[in-house]
Amino acid sequence: MSSEPRLSPFKSTGGFQRVLRAWRYSMQGLWAALKYEAAFRQEVALVAVLTPAAFWLGRDTLEVFMLLVSMLMVLVTELLNSAVEALADALSTELHPLLGRAKDLGSAAVMLTLLFSAGLWIVILADRFVL
């Protein structure tokens, strides 16, 4: 018996081809999110509206960066949540407490990221116009 772990046939090797394949898979994932995930489409629309606002609202490069990154983190978290939901649905569409918990945890992560982003926007807005 070999002590070496079995390699997955789905794992790629290194090199430039791996980078190209990774890029293609990432683009497929973004396209799937835009095509199948209403929440992701809504958040992308919100980012499209708020991105110019971030450049207007931010008083310096750091503030603009923080506003943009907060929105990017919402999109990243939504992608991860959608991945968890897709995997849970692939396993079973029947009600199962652990699959439900996994979906709820992903949803909670999105909610916390949205709250963080909204809070950051509010603080920067208040600092600029109120304080």
CYANA upper distance limits for C-alpha pairs under 8 A (distance plus 0.5 A):
  7 LEU  CA     11 LYS  CA      7.89
 12 SER  CA     18 ARG  CA      6.90
 13 THR  CA     18 ARG  CA      6.96
 14 GLY  CA     18 ARG  CA      6.08
 14 GLY  CA     19 VAL  CA      8.48
 15 GLY  CA     19 VAL  CA      7.36
 16 PHE  CA     20 LEU  CA      6.86
 17 GLN  CA     21 ARG  CA      6.64
 18 ARG  CA     22 ALA  CA      6.49
 19 VAL  CA     23 TRP  CA      6.65
 20 LEU  CA     24 ARG  CA      6.74
 21 ARG  CA     25 TYR  CA      6.64
 22 ALA  CA     26 SER  CA      6.58
 23 TRP  CA     27 MET  CA      6.70
 24 ARG  CA     28 GLN  CA      6.67
 25 TYR  CA     29 GLY  CA      6.67
 26 SER  CA     30 LEU  CA      6.79
 27 MET  CA     31 TRP  CA      6.58
 28 GLN  CA     32 ALA  CA      6.54
 29 GLY  CA     33 ALA  CA      6.67
 30 LEU  CA     34 LEU  CA      6.73
 31 TRP  CA     35 LYS  CA      6.52
 32 ALA  CA     36 TYR  CA      6.27
 32 ALA  CA     37 GLU  CA      8.08
 33 ALA  CA     37 GLU  CA      5.54
 33 ALA  CA     40 PHE  CA      6.83
 33 ALA  CA     41 ARG  CA      8.11
 33 ALA  CA     79 LEU  CA      7.57
 33 ALA  CA     82 SER  CA      8.12
 34 LEU  CA     38 ALA  CA      7.93
 34 LEU  CA     40 PHE  CA      6.90
 34 LEU  CA     41 ARG  CA      6.05
 37 GLU  CA     41 ARG  CA      6.97
 37 GLU  CA     82 SER  CA      7.88
 38 ALA  CA     42 GLN  CA      6.71
 39 ALA  CA     43 GLU  CA      6.67
 39 ALA  CA     78 GLU  CA      8.20
 40 PHE  CA     44 VAL  CA      6.57
 40 PHE  CA     75 LEU  CA      7.39
 40 PHE  CA     78 GLU  CA      6.88
 40 PHE  CA     79 LEU  CA      7.91
 41 ARG  CA     45 ALA  CA      6.70
 42 GLN  CA     46 LEU  CA      6.75
 43 GLU  CA     47 VAL  CA      6.63
 43 GLU  CA     74 VAL  CA      8.19
 43 GLU  CA     75 LEU  CA      7.31
 44 VAL  CA     48 ALA  CA      6.63
 44 VAL  CA     75 LEU  CA      7.84
 45 ALA  CA     49 VAL  CA      6.88
 46 LEU  CA     50 LEU  CA      6.53
 47 VAL  CA     51 THR  CA      6.19
 47 VAL  CA     71 MET  CA      6.87
 48 ALA  CA     52 PRO  CA      8.17
 49 VAL  CA     53 ALA  CA      7.66
 50 LEU  CA     54 ALA  CA      6.57
 51 THR  CA     55 PHE  CA      7.30
 51 THR  CA     68 LEU  CA      7.18
 52 PRO  CA     56 TRP  CA      6.94
 53 ALA  CA     57 LEU  CA      6.31
 54 ALA  CA     58 GLY  CA      6.19
 54 ALA  CA     64 VAL  CA      5.98
 54 ALA  CA     67 LEU  CA      6.44
 54 ALA  CA     68 LEU  CA      7.21
 55 PHE  CA     64 VAL  CA      6.19
 57 LEU  CA     64 VAL  CA      7.93
 57 LEU  CA    124 ILE  CA      8.19
 57 LEU  CA    125 LEU  CA      7.59
 57 LEU  CA    128 ARG  CA      8.25
 58 GLY  CA     62 LEU  CA      8.29
 58 GLY  CA     63 GLU  CA      5.30
 58 GLY  CA     64 VAL  CA      5.10
 58 GLY  CA     67 LEU  CA      8.18
 58 GLY  CA    124 ILE  CA      7.94
 59 ARG  CA     63 GLU  CA      6.83
 59 ARG  CA     64 VAL  CA      7.79
 59 ARG  CA    128 ARG  CA      8.46
 60 ASP  CA     64 VAL  CA      6.90
 61 THR  CA     65 PHE  CA      6.50
 62 LEU  CA     66 MET  CA      6.58
 63 GLU  CA     67 LEU  CA      6.71
 63 GLU  CA    124 ILE  CA      8.14
 64 VAL  CA     68 LEU  CA      6.70
 65 PHE  CA     69 VAL  CA      6.47
 66 MET  CA     70 SER  CA      6.52
 67 LEU  CA     71 MET  CA      7.08
 67 LEU  CA    117 SER  CA      7.97
 67 LEU  CA    120 LEU  CA      7.64
 67 LEU  CA    121 TRP  CA      7.13
 68 LEU  CA     72 LEU  CA      6.75
 69 VAL  CA     73 MET  CA      6.55
 70 SER  CA     74 VAL  CA      7.09
 70 SER  CA    113 THR  CA      8.32
 70 SER  CA    116 PHE  CA      8.00
 70 SER  CA    117 SER  CA      5.48
 70 SER  CA    120 LEU  CA      8.23
 71 MET  CA     75 LEU  CA      7.12
 71 MET  CA    117 SER  CA      6.90
 72 LEU  CA     76 VAL  CA      6.72
 73 MET  CA     77 THR  CA      6.50
 73 MET  CA    113 THR  CA      7.36
 74 VAL  CA     78 GLU  CA      6.59
 74 VAL  CA    110 VAL  CA      7.01
 74 VAL  CA    113 THR  CA      6.07
 74 VAL  CA    114 LEU  CA      6.50
 74 VAL  CA    117 SER  CA      8.06
 75 LEU  CA     79 LEU  CA      6.68
 76 VAL  CA     80 LEU  CA      6.87
 77 THR  CA     81 ASN  CA      6.60
 77 THR  CA    109 ALA  CA      7.27
 77 THR  CA    110 VAL  CA      6.10
 77 THR  CA    113 THR  CA      7.75
 78 GLU  CA     82 SER  CA      6.52
 78 GLU  CA    110 VAL  CA      6.35
 79 LEU  CA     83 ALA  CA      6.68
 80 LEU  CA     84 VAL  CA      6.81
 80 LEU  CA    106 GLY  CA      7.94
 81 ASN  CA     85 GLU  CA      6.71
 81 ASN  CA    103 LYS  CA      7.82
 81 ASN  CA    106 GLY  CA      5.12
 81 ASN  CA    107 SER  CA      6.93
 81 ASN  CA    109 ALA  CA      8.21
 81 ASN  CA    110 VAL  CA      7.70
 82 SER  CA     86 ALA  CA      6.53
 82 SER  CA    106 GLY  CA      8.49
 83 ALA  CA     87 LEU  CA      6.62
 84 VAL  CA     88 ALA  CA      6.56
 84 VAL  CA    102 ALA  CA      7.55
 84 VAL  CA    103 LYS  CA      7.11
 84 VAL  CA    106 GLY  CA      7.48
 85 GLU  CA     89 ASP  CA      6.58
 85 GLU  CA    102 ALA  CA      8.27
 85 GLU  CA    103 LYS  CA      6.20
 85 GLU  CA    106 GLY  CA      8.44
 86 ALA  CA     90 ALA  CA      6.59
 87 LEU  CA     91 LEU  CA      6.79
 88 ALA  CA     92 SER  CA      6.85
 88 ALA  CA     93 THR  CA      8.12
 88 ALA  CA     99 LEU  CA      6.25
 88 ALA  CA    102 ALA  CA      8.20
 88 ALA  CA    103 LYS  CA      8.05
 89 ASP  CA     93 THR  CA      5.61
 95 LEU  CA     99 LEU  CA      8.07
 95 LEU  CA    100 GLY  CA      7.61
 96 HIS  CA    100 GLY  CA      6.51
 97 PRO  CA    101 ARG  CA      6.51
 98 LEU  CA    102 ALA  CA      6.63
 99 LEU  CA    103 LYS  CA      6.80
100 GLY  CA    104 ASP  CA      6.59
101 ARG  CA    105 LEU  CA      6.50
102 ALA  CA    106 GLY  CA      6.81
103 LYS  CA    107 SER  CA      6.70
104 ASP  CA    108 ALA  CA      6.57
105 LEU  CA    109 ALA  CA      6.75
106 GLY  CA    110 VAL  CA      6.96
107 SER  CA    111 MET  CA      6.74
108 ALA  CA    112 LEU  CA      6.65
109 ALA  CA    113 THR  CA      6.71
110 VAL  CA    114 LEU  CA      6.61
111 MET  CA    115 LEU  CA      6.61
112 LEU  CA    116 PHE  CA      6.56
113 THR  CA    117 SER  CA      6.61
114 LEU  CA    118 ALA  CA      6.52
115 LEU  CA    119 GLY  CA      6.41
116 PHE  CA    120 LEU  CA      6.66
117 SER  CA    121 TRP  CA      6.76
118 ALA  CA    122 ILE  CA      6.62
119 GLY  CA    123 VAL  CA      6.62
120 LEU  CA    124 ILE  CA      6.72
121 TRP  CA    125 LEU  CA      6.47
122 ILE  CA    126 ALA  CA      6.44
123 VAL  CA    127 ASP  CA      6.48
124 ILE  CA    128 ARG  CA      6.60
125 LEU  CA    129 PHE  CA      6.57
125 LEU  CA    130 VAL  CA      8.16
126 ALA  CA    130 VAL  CA      5.33
126 ALA  CA    131 LEU  CA      6.62
127 ASP  CA    131 LEU  CA      5.51
